[in-house]
Amino acid sequence: MGKDINKKKRILEAATTVIAQKGYHSTKVSDIAKLAEVADGTIYLYFKNKDNILLTILSDALRDLNKKLIYQLNNINSVENKIKKIIDNHLKFISQNNSMAQVLQIELRSCSTFMRGGMFPELRNYLKIIEEVISYGIRIGQIKKDIDVKIAAKSLFGMLDELSTIWILRKKHAINKMAKTVFEIFCRGTIKNTSINP
């Protein structure tokens, strides 16, 4: 069983590297198998097709990100600090995992299964974490009560998603500066009596 898990992990790591380098459509299953040092047929023991490999990369990455984020947020009381942690974690993940970021931000959009499939479960869970922080802020009176929770959560995610893509393609702006800007924009629009300096 352990060998199977290690082999599957090796295939996913190889796929992340190859897809980031060659692009999703240019990557062949044989390219992934070669880097993972397995036979082409072995890939199909773990995955139905190339789409399934890509979606598993997304699922595993978001599951790990969500798990880490939930643990960290549980130890933070301030809504502003919770929002800051979400922003910092998202952009730090992008900046510290170049191949993974390339796959998730750029190549994933090339996957027709993903684009047709609606909201991906782990992505929905990620948005739910953001929604819970905003709802918590409303309950304790730190976030304006007329804020639409779902729209606010998608707005924050949208800013982070777009800036992540821009950073990967151009790398013109420092990640910490981007994080600070998103934090200020979002908090000024949602937090009551924010402590952020004008």
ChimeraX commands (.cxc) that place a marker at each C-alpha (Angstrom):
marker #1 position 0.00,0.00,0.00 radius 0.5
marker #1 position 2.84,2.37,0.93 radius 0.5
marker #1 position 4.54,1.73,-2.39 radius 0.5
marker #1 position 1.30,2.53,-4.23 radius 0.5
marker #1 position 0.93,5.85,-2.38 radius 0.5
marker #1 position 4.55,6.78,-3.09 radius 0.5
marker #1 position 4.17,5.88,-6.77 radius 0.5
marker #1 position 0.99,7.96,-7.07 radius 0.5
marker #1 position 2.72,10.87,-5.37 radius 0.5
marker #1 position 5.67,10.53,-7.73 radius 0.5
marker #1 position 3.35,10.60,-10.74 radius 0.5
marker #1 position 1.59,13.75,-9.48 radius 0.5
marker #1 position 4.90,15.51,-8.79 radius 0.5
marker #1 position 6.17,14.56,-12.25 radius 0.5
marker #1 position 2.92,15.75,-13.84 radius 0.5
marker #1 position 3.15,19.10,-12.05 radius 0.5
marker #1 position 6.70,19.62,-13.30 radius 0.5
marker #1 position 6.05,18.56,-16.89 radius 0.5
marker #1 position 2.76,20.44,-17.29 radius 0.5
marker #1 position 4.34,23.60,-15.85 radius 0.5
marker #1 position 7.21,23.32,-18.35 radius 0.5
marker #1 position 5.44,22.17,-21.50 radius 0.5
marker #1 position 1.85,23.29,-20.99 radius 0.5
marker #1 position -1.19,21.09,-20.46 radius 0.5
marker #1 position -2.07,20.40,-24.09 radius 0.5
marker #1 position 1.55,19.73,-25.10 radius 0.5
marker #1 position 2.12,17.28,-22.26 radius 0.5
marker #1 position 1.72,13.59,-23.06 radius 0.5
marker #1 position 1.07,10.87,-20.52 radius 0.5
marker #1 position 4.34,9.30,-21.70 radius 0.5
marker #1 position 6.19,12.51,-20.69 radius 0.5
marker #1 position 4.79,12.21,-17.17 radius 0.5
marker #1 position 5.59,8.49,-16.99 radius 0.5
marker #1 position 9.17,9.10,-18.11 radius 0.5
marker #1 position 9.86,11.69,-15.42 radius 0.5
marker #1 position 8.08,9.61,-12.76 radius 0.5
marker #1 position 10.12,6.57,-13.87 radius 0.5
marker #1 position 7.10,4.34,-14.38 radius 0.5
marker #1 position 5.63,2.57,-17.40 radius 0.5
marker #1 position 3.01,4.47,-19.40 radius 0.5
marker #1 position 0.38,1.91,-18.46 radius 0.5
marker #1 position 1.07,2.39,-14.76 radius 0.5
marker #1 position -0.38,5.91,-14.98 radius 0.5
marker #1 position -3.78,4.44,-15.84 radius 0.5
marker #1 position -3.79,2.27,-12.72 radius 0.5
marker #1 position -4.13,5.49,-10.71 radius 0.5
marker #1 position -5.78,7.97,-13.09 radius 0.5
marker #1 position -8.45,7.71,-15.80 radius 0.5
marker #1 position -6.81,10.25,-18.08 radius 0.5
marker #1 position -4.75,13.45,-18.18 radius 0.5
marker #1 position -7.69,15.55,-16.99 radius 0.5
marker #1 position -8.00,13.35,-13.92 radius 0.5
marker #1 position -4.30,13.89,-13.15 radius 0.5
marker #1 position -4.68,17.66,-13.36 radius 0.5
marker #1 position -7.82,17.73,-11.21 radius 0.5
marker #1 position -6.12,15.55,-8.60 radius 0.5
marker #1 position -3.22,18.03,-8.46 radius 0.5
marker #1 position -5.75,20.81,-7.81 radius 0.5
marker #1 position -7.70,18.80,-5.25 radius 0.5
marker #1 position -4.62,17.75,-3.26 radius 0.5
marker #1 position -3.12,21.25,-3.28 radius 0.5
marker #1 position -6.32,22.95,-2.13 radius 0.5
marker #1 position -7.00,20.28,0.49 radius 0.5
marker #1 position -3.57,20.86,2.05 radius 0.5
marker #1 position -3.99,24.65,1.82 radius 0.5
marker #1 position -7.45,24.51,3.41 radius 0.5
marker #1 position -6.31,22.24,6.23 radius 0.5
marker #1 position -3.38,24.51,7.09 radius 0.5
marker #1 position -5.51,27.64,6.84 radius 0.5
marker #1 position -8.27,26.33,9.13 radius 0.5
marker #1 position -5.70,25.43,11.78 radius 0.5
marker #1 position -4.08,28.88,11.62 radius 0.5
marker #1 position -7.38,30.80,11.62 radius 0.5
marker #1 position -8.57,28.95,14.74 radius 0.5
marker #1 position -5.73,30.60,16.66 radius 0.5
marker #1 position -6.60,34.15,15.52 radius 0.5
marker #1 position -9.36,36.27,17.08 radius 0.5
marker #1 position -9.19,39.54,15.14 radius 0.5
marker #1 position -11.17,39.54,11.89 radius 0.5
marker #1 position -8.59,41.82,10.25 radius 0.5
marker #1 position -5.83,39.39,11.19 radius 0.5
marker #1 position -7.87,36.44,9.91 radius 0.5
marker #1 position -8.32,38.20,6.56 radius 0.5
marker #1 position -4.62,39.06,6.48 radius 0.5
marker #1 position -3.75,35.40,7.11 radius 0.5
marker #1 position -5.97,34.27,4.20 radius 0.5
marker #1 position -4.32,36.77,1.86 radius 0.5
marker #1 position -0.77,36.04,3.04 radius 0.5
marker #1 position -1.24,32.26,2.81 radius 0.5
marker #1 position -2.68,32.43,-0.70 radius 0.5
marker #1 position 0.03,34.63,-2.16 radius 0.5
marker #1 position 2.82,32.92,-0.24 radius 0.5
marker #1 position 1.71,29.56,-1.63 radius 0.5
marker #1 position 1.85,30.96,-5.16 radius 0.5
marker #1 position 5.30,32.51,-4.69 radius 0.5
marker #1 position 6.85,29.46,-3.01 radius 0.5
marker #1 position 5.51,26.77,-5.36 radius 0.5
marker #1 position 6.33,27.95,-8.87 radius 0.5
marker #1 position 5.49,24.79,-10.83 radius 0.5
marker #1 position 2.33,24.15,-8.83 radius 0.5
marker #1 position 1.26,27.78,-9.21 radius 0.5
marker #1 position 1.83,27.65,-12.97 radius 0.5
marker #1 position -0.35,24.56,-13.21 radius 0.5
marker #1 position -3.16,25.85,-10.99 radius 0.5
marker #1 position -3.30,29.42,-12.30 radius 0.5
marker #1 position -2.56,28.95,-15.99 radius 0.5
marker #1 position -2.80,25.36,-17.18 radius 0.5
marker #1 position -5.92,24.42,-15.23 radius 0.5
marker #1 position -7.92,26.77,-17.44 radius 0.5
marker #1 position -6.96,24.54,-20.39 radius 0.5
marker #1 position -8.73,21.57,-18.85 radius 0.5
marker #1 position -12.21,21.26,-20.37 radius 0.5
marker #1 position -13.37,18.96,-17.56 radius 0.5
marker #1 position -12.57,21.64,-15.00 radius 0.5
marker #1 position -14.10,24.48,-17.00 radius 0.5
marker #1 position -17.33,22.56,-17.63 radius 0.5
marker #1 position -17.59,21.05,-14.18 radius 0.5
marker #1 position -18.78,24.08,-12.19 radius 0.5
marker #1 position -17.41,24.86,-8.75 radius 0.5
marker #1 position -14.74,22.32,-7.78 radius 0.5
marker #1 position -15.37,20.78,-4.30 radius 0.5
marker #1 position -12.09,21.85,-2.68 radius 0.5
marker #1 position -12.38,25.32,-4.24 radius 0.5
marker #1 position -15.90,25.55,-2.79 radius 0.5
marker #1 position -14.45,24.62,0.61 radius 0.5
marker #1 position -11.84,27.35,0.26 radius 0.5
marker #1 position -14.52,29.93,-0.44 radius 0.5
marker #1 position -16.51,28.59,2.50 radius 0.5
marker #1 position -13.55,29.29,4.81 radius 0.5
marker #1 position -13.48,32.90,3.60 radius 0.5
marker #1 position -17.26,33.16,3.99 radius 0.5
marker #1 position -17.05,31.89,7.57 radius 0.5
marker #1 position -14.49,34.56,8.46 radius 0.5
marker #1 position -16.69,37.28,7.00 radius 0.5
marker #1 position -19.80,35.89,8.75 radius 0.5
marker #1 position -17.89,35.77,12.03 radius 0.5
marker #1 position -16.88,39.40,11.54 radius 0.5
marker #1 position -20.51,40.40,11.00 radius 0.5
marker #1 position -21.66,38.50,14.10 radius 0.5
marker #1 position -19.16,40.20,16.39 radius 0.5
marker #1 position -19.74,43.62,14.83 radius 0.5
marker #1 position -16.36,44.09,13.14 radius 0.5
marker #1 position -17.67,43.79,9.57 radius 0.5
marker #1 position -20.49,45.93,8.18 radius 0.5
marker #1 position -23.75,44.02,8.57 radius 0.5
marker #1 position -25.03,44.93,5.09 radius 0.5
marker #1 position -22.13,43.12,3.40 radius 0.5
marker #1 position -23.19,40.18,1.20 radius 0.5
marker #1 position -21.05,37.33,2.54 radius 0.5
marker #1 position -20.86,35.26,-0.65 radius 0.5
marker #1 position -20.12,38.24,-2.90 radius 0.5
marker #1 position -17.46,39.51,-0.48 radius 0.5
marker #1 position -15.80,36.09,-0.32 radius 0.5
marker #1 position -15.76,35.73,-4.10 radius 0.5
marker #1 position -14.45,39.29,-4.44 radius 0.5
marker #1 position -11.51,38.57,-2.15 radius 0.5
marker #1 position -10.78,35.29,-3.91 radius 0.5
marker #1 position -11.10,37.01,-7.30 radius 0.5
marker #1 position -8.51,39.64,-6.37 radius 0.5
marker #1 position -6.10,36.99,-5.12 radius 0.5
marker #1 position -6.67,34.75,-8.14 radius 0.5
marker #1 position -6.13,37.53,-10.67 radius 0.5
marker #1 position -3.04,38.91,-8.94 radius 0.5
marker #1 position -1.59,35.41,-8.65 radius 0.5
marker #1 position -1.95,34.93,-12.40 radius 0.5
marker #1 position -0.40,38.33,-13.12 radius 0.5
marker #1 position 2.52,37.57,-10.77 radius 0.5
marker #1 position 3.21,34.21,-12.44 radius 0.5
marker #1 position 3.18,35.73,-15.91 radius 0.5
marker #1 position 5.16,38.88,-15.16 radius 0.5
marker #1 position 6.64,38.80,-11.63 radius 0.5
marker #1 position 6.83,42.60,-11.65 radius 0.5
marker #1 position 5.44,43.18,-8.17 radius 0.5
marker #1 position 6.69,41.93,-4.80 radius 0.5
marker #1 position 4.30,39.45,-3.22 radius 0.5
marker #1 position 4.29,41.27,0.12 radius 0.5
marker #1 position 3.32,44.54,-1.59 radius 0.5
marker #1 position 0.49,42.79,-3.42 radius 0.5
marker #1 position -0.72,41.23,-0.16 radius 0.5
marker #1 position -0.70,44.62,1.59 radius 0.5
marker #1 position -2.66,46.26,-1.23 radius 0.5
marker #1 position -5.35,43.55,-1.32 radius 0.5
marker #1 position -5.65,43.67,2.47 radius 0.5
marker #1 position -6.12,47.43,2.52 radius 0.5
marker #1 position -8.66,47.48,-0.32 radius 0.5
marker #1 position -10.74,44.65,1.11 radius 0.5
marker #1 position -10.69,45.81,4.72 radius 0.5
marker #1 position -11.54,49.42,3.89 radius 0.5
marker #1 position -14.60,48.18,2.06 radius 0.5
marker #1 position -15.81,45.73,4.70 radius 0.5
marker #1 position -14.38,46.44,8.18 radius 0.5
marker #1 position -16.07,48.93,10.50 radius 0.5
marker #1 position -13.62,51.39,12.10 radius 0.5
marker #1 position -10.62,49.69,10.52 radius 0.5
marker #1 position -7.23,50.33,12.11 radius 0.5
marker #1 position -5.57,50.57,8.69 radius 0.5
marker #1 position -3.91,53.93,8.21 radius 0.5
marker #1 position -5.22,56.03,5.28 radius 0.5
marker link #1:1,2 radius 0.2
marker link #1:2,3 radius 0.2
marker link #1:3,4 radius 0.2
marker link #1:4,5 radius 0.2
marker link #1:5,6 radius 0.2
marker link #1:6,7 radius 0.2
marker link #1:7,8 radius 0.2
marker link #1:8,9 radius 0.2
marker link #1:9,10 radius 0.2
marker link #1:10,11 radius 0.2
marker link #1:11,12 radius 0.2
marker link #1:12,13 radius 0.2
marker link #1:13,14 radius 0.2
marker link #1:14,15 radius 0.2
marker link #1:15,16 radius 0.2
marker link #1:16,17 radius 0.2
marker link #1:17,18 radius 0.2
marker link #1:18,19 radius 0.2
marker link #1:19,20 radius 0.2
marker link #1:20,21 radius 0.2
marker link #1:21,22 radius 0.2
marker link #1:22,23 radius 0.2
marker link #1:23,24 radius 0.2
marker link #1:24,25 radius 0.2
marker link #1:25,26 radius 0.2
marker link #1:26,27 radius 0.2
marker link #1:27,28 radius 0.2
marker link #1:28,29 radius 0.2
marker link #1:29,30 radius 0.2
marker link #1:30,31 radius 0.2
marker link #1:31,32 radius 0.2
marker link #1:32,33 radius 0.2
marker link #1:33,34 radius 0.2
marker link #1:34,35 radius 0.2
marker link #1:35,36 radius 0.2
marker link #1:36,37 radius 0.2
marker link #1:37,38 radius 0.2
marker link #1:38,39 radius 0.2
marker link #1:39,40 radius 0.2
marker link #1:40,41 radius 0.2
marker link #1:41,42 radius 0.2
marker link #1:42,43 radius 0.2
marker link #1:43,44 radius 0.2
marker link #1:44,45 radius 0.2
marker link #1:45,46 radius 0.2
marker link #1:46,47 radius 0.2
marker link #1:47,48 radius 0.2
marker link #1:48,49 radius 0.2
marker link #1:49,50 radius 0.2
marker link #1:50,51 radius 0.2
marker link #1:51,52 radius 0.2
marker link #1:52,53 radius 0.2
marker link #1:53,54 radius 0.2
marker link #1:54,55 radius 0.2
marker link #1:55,56 radius 0.2
marker link #1:56,57 radius 0.2
marker link #1:57,58 radius 0.2
marker link #1:58,59 radius 0.2
marker link #1:59,60 radius 0.2
marker link #1:60,61 radius 0.2
marker link #1:61,62 radius 0.2
marker link #1:62,63 radius 0.2
marker link #1:63,64 radius 0.2
marker link #1:64,65 radius 0.2
marker link #1:65,66 radius 0.2
marker link #1:66,67 radius 0.2
marker link #1:67,68 radius 0.2
marker link #1:68,69 radius 0.2
marker link #1:69,70 radius 0.2
marker link #1:70,71 radius 0.2
marker link #1:71,72 radius 0.2
marker link #1:72,73 radius 0.2
marker link #1:73,74 radius 0.2
marker link #1:74,75 radius 0.2
marker link #1:75,76 radius 0.2
marker link #1:76,77 radius 0.2
marker link #1:77,78 radius 0.2
marker link #1:78,79 radius 0.2
marker link #1:79,80 radius 0.2
marker link #1:80,81 radius 0.2
marker link #1:81,82 radius 0.2
marker link #1:82,83 radius 0.2
marker link #1:83,84 radius 0.2
marker link #1:84,85 radius 0.2
marker link #1:85,86 radius 0.2
marker link #1:86,87 radius 0.2
marker link #1:87,88 radius 0.2
marker link #1:88,89 radius 0.2
marker link #1:89,90 radius 0.2
marker link #1:90,91 radius 0.2
marker link #1:91,92 radius 0.2
marker link #1:92,93 radius 0.2
marker link #1:93,94 radius 0.2
marker link #1:94,95 radius 0.2
marker link #1:95,96 radius 0.2
marker link #1:96,97 radius 0.2
marker link #1:97,98 radius 0.2
marker link #1:98,99 radius 0.2
marker link #1:99,100 radius 0.2
marker link #1:100,101 radius 0.2
marker link #1:101,102 radius 0.2
marker link #1:102,103 radius 0.2
marker link #1:103,104 radius 0.2
marker link #1:104,105 radius 0.2
marker link #1:105,106 radius 0.2
marker link #1:106,107 radius 0.2
marker link #1:107,108 radius 0.2
marker link #1:108,109 radius 0.2
marker link #1:109,110 radius 0.2
marker link #1:110,111 radius 0.2
marker link #1:111,112 radius 0.2
marker link #1:112,113 radius 0.2
marker link #1:113,114 radius 0.2
marker link #1:114,115 radius 0.2
marker link #1:115,116 radius 0.2
marker link #1:116,117 radius 0.2
marker link #1:117,118 radius 0.2
marker link #1:118,119 radius 0.2
marker link #1:119,120 radius 0.2
marker link #1:120,121 radius 0.2
marker link #1:121,122 radius 0.2
marker link #1:122,123 radius 0.2
marker link #1:123,124 radius 0.2
marker link #1:124,125 radius 0.2
marker link #1:125,126 radius 0.2
marker link #1:126,127 radius 0.2
marker link #1:127,128 radius 0.2
marker link #1:128,129 radius 0.2
marker link #1:129,130 radius 0.2
marker link #1:130,131 radius 0.2
marker link #1:131,132 radius 0.2
marker link #1:132,133 radius 0.2
marker link #1:133,134 radius 0.2
marker link #1:134,135 radius 0.2
marker link #1:135,136 radius 0.2
marker link #1:136,137 radius 0.2
marker link #1:137,138 radius 0.2
marker link #1:138,139 radius 0.2
marker link #1:139,140 radius 0.2
marker link #1:140,141 radius 0.2
marker link #1:141,142 radius 0.2
marker link #1:142,143 radius 0.2
marker link #1:143,144 radius 0.2
marker link #1:144,145 radius 0.2
marker link #1:145,146 radius 0.2
marker link #1:146,147 radius 0.2
marker link #1:147,148 radius 0.2
marker link #1:148,149 radius 0.2
marker link #1:149,150 radius 0.2
marker link #1:150,151 radius 0.2
marker link #1:151,152 radius 0.2
marker link #1:152,153 radius 0.2
marker link #1:153,154 radius 0.2
marker link #1:154,155 radius 0.2
marker link #1:155,156 radius 0.2
marker link #1:156,157 radius 0.2
marker link #1:157,158 radius 0.2
marker link #1:158,159 radius 0.2
marker link #1:159,160 radius 0.2
marker link #1:160,161 radius 0.2
marker link #1:161,162 radius 0.2
marker link #1:162,163 radius 0.2
marker link #1:163,164 radius 0.2
marker link #1:164,165 radius 0.2
marker link #1:165,166 radius 0.2
marker link #1:166,167 radius 0.2
marker link #1:167,168 radius 0.2
marker link #1:168,169 radius 0.2
marker link #1:169,170 radius 0.2
marker link #1:170,171 radius 0.2
marker link #1:171,172 radius 0.2
marker link #1:172,173 radius 0.2
marker link #1:173,174 radius 0.2
marker link #1:174,175 radius 0.2
marker link #1:175,176 radius 0.2
marker link #1:176,177 radius 0.2
marker link #1:177,178 radius 0.2
marker link #1:178,179 radius 0.2
marker link #1:179,180 radius 0.2
marker link #1:180,181 radius 0.2
marker link #1:181,182 radius 0.2
marker link #1:182,183 radius 0.2
marker link #1:183,184 radius 0.2
marker link #1:184,185 radius 0.2
marker link #1:185,186 radius 0.2
marker link #1:186,187 radius 0.2
marker link #1:187,188 radius 0.2
marker link #1:188,189 radius 0.2
marker link #1:189,190 radius 0.2
marker link #1:190,191 radius 0.2
marker link #1:191,192 radius 0.2
marker link #1:192,193 radius 0.2
marker link #1:193,194 radius 0.2
marker link #1:194,195 radius 0.2
marker link #1:195,196 radius 0.2
marker link #1:196,197 radius 0.2
marker link #1:197,198 radius 0.2
view
